[in-house]
């Protein structure tokens, strides 16, 4: 019996040693020392948050909580390493109905034959005490050719540091921003990426890879009601165009109270810049929930009626329809939010209308 236990122990030690031996020695570079893009506001005290709260004021606790999240921020780099790793330090890790791969994970794409191809993903658990400094791989066993990479940061986590790891002696250098222009996409949880499977599966992510244009995400879950503090900040954003998912949160009353003032605040600072408003999508919860259907119906009717006025009253304001519903009505996760395929359908439904408008302004 003792001999059997000794053999088992030796086998376990051998397996552990083999696993350890297979872990390569790594070199790290902080992601912010490479190239970050996808941010509406590029200069923030913490490079992994989306707003400078000192430069722009008026924020409430909910605004700050959401804008500290790293949703939509992307790292561009080049490497010839056979494997790519991440070593983050989190301020906060969410417990969420969203996929952990999106909310707490890193999502890697590599360019192949001129197209961005998914390469790998990793995700972290809920506890910062155990997860801070924990090294996970995104992809292994690649060849040693130089590769262009983009890595999406988590949609709902708050980061203090993110280090990219490559095998010792490999090249790791900043990449270019591989997408043209800067287009602000401000919206609700739909633009934030709630219920996505991975961090790169958001509407801004899809639109960026579909069009080759940089759609900078300012999605704020449950908090996009065209409030004055957002209008004031967005009016100062260094972007070529604005796209808004402005009618998914709030009610018919908040639409009526805020919409014209929101437009006028931005246009007073950015005349001649296109403001493209998207309609909200059908929520499958409306199929049988009469109260929800009634509230959504009133809000959409208000948005439709006011946008008819706005596109005539204001130059450079547009209203386009969006759709995230399949023929079988099977794209919803929770009756409100689409899953990955629904978000893809949404992006595809607005891609051509947005491009047609942007082309009028020489944004190609």
Residue pairs with C-beta under 8 A, 6 or more apart in sequence:
24 83
24 167
24 168
25 167
25 168
26 85
26 135
26 165
26 166
26 167
26 168
27 165
27 166
27 167
27 168
27 169
27 170
27 172
28 87
28 163
28 164
28 165
29 77
29 163
29 164
29 172
30 161
30 162
30 163
30 164
31 47
31 48
31 75
31 77
31 151
31 162
31 163
31 164
32 47
32 48
32 162
33 174
34 75
34 76
34 77
34 164
34 172
34 173
34 174
34 175
35 75
35 76
35 77
35 174
35 175
35 176
35 177
36 42
36 47
36 73
36 74
36 75
36 76
37 73
37 74
37 76
37 177
37 179
37 214
37 216
38 72
38 73
38 74
38 204
38 208
38 214
38 215
38 216
38 217
39 50
39 72
39 73
39 216
40 50
40 184
40 186
40 216
40 217
40 218
40 234
40 237
40 239
41 50
41 51
41 52
41 55
41 56
41 233
41 237
42 238
43 52
44 50
44 51
44 52
45 52
45 54
46 68
46 159
46 160
48 70
48 73
48 153
48 158
48 159
48 160
48 161
48 162
49 67
49 68
49 69
49 70
49 158
50 67
50 68
50 69
50 70
50 71
50 72
50 73
50 217
50 218
51 59
51 64
51 67
51 68
51 233
53 59
53 64
53 67
56 229
56 232
56 233
56 236
57 229
58 228
58 229
58 232
59 67
59 229
62 222
62 223
63 220
63 223
63 229
63 230
66 192
66 220
66 221
66 223
67 220
68 91
68 92
68 158
69 154
69 155
69 156
69 157
69 158
69 192
70 153
70 154
70 155
70 157
70 158
70 159
71 153
71 154
71 155
71 156
71 192
71 193
71 199
71 202
71 217
71 219
72 152
72 153
72 155
72 193
72 202
72 204
72 205
72 216
72 217
72 218
72 219
73 152
73 153
74 150
74 151
74 152
74 153
75 150
75 151
75 153
75 162
75 164
76 148
76 149
76 150
76 174
76 175
76 176
76 177
76 178
77 149
77 151
77 164
77 172
77 173
77 174
77 175
78 146
78 147
78 148
78 149
78 171
78 172
78 173
78 174
78 175
79 146
79 147
79 149
79 164
79 166
79 170
79 171
79 172
79 173
80 144
80 145
80 146
80 147
80 170
80 171
81 142
81 144
81 166
81 167
81 170
81 171
81 172
82 140
82 141
82 142
82 143
82 144
82 167
82 170
83 137
83 139
83 140
83 141
83 142
83 166
83 167
84 108
84 119
84 120
84 137
84 138
84 139
84 149
84 164
84 165
84 166
85 135
85 136
85 137
85 138
85 164
85 165
85 166
86 106
86 122
86 135
86 136
86 138
86 151
86 162
86 163
86 164
86 165
87 133
87 134
87 135
87 162
87 163
87 165
88 106
88 124
88 131
88 132
88 133
88 134
88 159
88 161
88 162
88 163
89 132
89 133
89 159
89 160
89 161
89 162
90 124
90 128
90 131
90 132
90 157
90 158
90 159
90 160
91 128
91 158
91 159
91 160
92 128
92 157
92 158
93 104
93 124
93 125
93 126
93 127
93 128
93 131
93 157
94 103
94 104
94 126
94 156
94 157
95 126
96 103
96 156
97 194
97 195
97 334
98 155
98 156
98 193
98 194
98 195
98 196
99 105
99 195
99 196
99 197
99 198
100 123
100 124
100 125
101 107
101 121
101 123
101 197
101 198
101 199
102 154
102 155
102 156
102 193
102 196
102 197
102 198
102 199
102 201
103 154
103 155
103 156
103 157
104 123
104 124
104 125
104 126
104 154
104 156
104 157
105 121
105 122
105 123
105 124
105 154
105 198
105 199
106 121
106 122
106 123
106 136
106 138
106 151
106 152
106 153
106 154
106 162
106 199
107 118
107 121
107 151
107 152
107 198
107 199
107 200
107 201
108 118
108 119
108 120
108 121
108 138
108 139
108 149
108 150
108 151
108 152
109 116
109 117
109 118
109 119
109 149
109 150
109 151
109 152
109 200
109 209
110 116
110 117
110 119
110 139
110 147
110 148
110 149
111 117
111 147
111 148
111 149
111 178
116 150
116 209
118 200
119 138
119 139
119 149
120 137
120 138
120 139
121 138
121 198
122 136
122 137
122 138
124 131
124 134
124 136
124 157
125 131
135 165
138 151
144 170
146 171
148 175
148 178
149 175
150 175
150 178
151 164
152 198
152 199
152 200
152 205
153 159
153 162
153 199
154 199
155 192
155 193
155 194
155 196
155 199
155 202
156 192
156 193
156 194
156 221
164 172
166 172
177 214
179 208
179 212
179 213
179 214
180 212
180 213
180 214
180 364
181 213
181 214
181 240
181 241
181 358
181 363
182 214
182 216
182 238
182 239
182 240
183 213
183 214
183 215
183 216
183 239
183 240
183 241
183 242
183 243
183 358
183 363
184 216
184 218
184 234
184 237
184 239
184 241
184 242
184 243
185 191
185 203
185 204
185 207
185 215
185 216
185 217
185 218
185 219
185 243
185 244
185 245
186 218
186 219
186 220
186 224
186 230
186 234
186 242
186 243
186 244
186 245
186 246
187 203
187 218
187 219
187 220
187 224
187 244
187 245
187 246
187 248
187 278
188 219
188 220
188 221
188 222
188 223
188 224
188 245
188 248
188 249
189 219
189 221
189 222
189 248
189 249
189 337
190 203
190 219
190 245
190 248
190 281
190 337
190 338
190 343
190 346
191 202
191 203
191 204
191 217
191 218
191 219
191 224
191 245
192 202
192 217
192 219
192 220
192 221
193 199
193 201
193 202
193 205
193 217
193 219
193 343
194 221
194 337
195 333
195 334
195 337
195 338
195 339
196 202
196 339
196 340
196 343
197 339
197 340
198 340
199 205
200 209
201 340
201 343
201 344
202 217
202 219
202 343
203 215
203 245
203 343
203 346
203 347
204 215
204 216
204 217
204 219
205 215
205 217
206 343
206 344
206 346
206 347
206 348
207 213
207 215
207 347
207 350
207 351
207 354
208 214
208 215
210 347
210 348
210 351
211 351
211 354
211 355
213 358
213 363
215 243
216 239
218 234
219 245
220 230
222 249
223 249
224 230
224 245
224 246
224 248
224 249
224 250
225 246
225 249
225 250
225 254
225 258
226 244
226 246
226 250
226 254
226 255
226 258
226 259
226 261
226 262
227 258
228 258
228 261
228 262
228 265
230 262
231 261
231 262
231 265
231 266
232 265
234 242
234 266
235 265
235 266
235 268
235 269
235 270
236 269
239 273
240 273
240 358
240 361
240 363
241 273
241 274
241 275
241 276
241 357
241 358
241 361
241 363
242 266
242 273
242 274
242 275
242 276
243 276
243 277
243 278
243 350
243 354
244 275
244 276
244 277
244 278
245 278
245 280
245 322
246 255
246 259
246 262
246 277
246 278
246 303
247 255
247 277
247 278
247 279
247 280
247 299
247 300
247 303
248 280
248 281
250 258
250 299
251 295
251 298
251 299
252 295
252 298
252 299
252 301
252 302
255 299
255 302
255 303
255 306
256 302
256 306
259 303
259 306
259 310
260 306
260 310
263 275
263 310
263 314
263 317
264 314
266 273
266 275
267 273
267 275
267 314
267 316
267 317
271 316
272 316
273 316
273 361
274 316
274 317
274 318
274 357
274 358
274 360
274 361
275 314
275 316
275 317
275 318
276 318
276 319
276 320
276 354
276 357
277 307
277 310
277 317
277 318
277 319
277 320
278 320
278 321
278 322
278 350
279 300
279 303
279 304
279 319
279 320
279 321
279 322
280 296
280 299
280 300
280 303
280 322
281 322
281 323
281 324
281 325
281 338
281 346
282 323
282 324
282 325
283 292
283 296
283 332
283 335
283 336
284 325
284 329
284 332
284 335
284 336
285 292
285 332
285 334
285 335
285 336
286 292
286 293
286 296
286 297
287 293
287 329
289 335
307 319
308 319
310 317
310 319
311 317
311 318
311 319
318 357
320 350
320 353
320 354
320 357
321 349
321 350
321 353
322 346
322 349
322 350
323 345
323 346
323 349
324 331
324 338
324 342
324 343
324 345
324 346
324 349
325 331
325 342
325 345
326 341
326 342
326 345
331 338
331 339
331 341
331 342
331 345
332 338
332 339
332 342
333 339
333 342
338 345
338 346
358 364
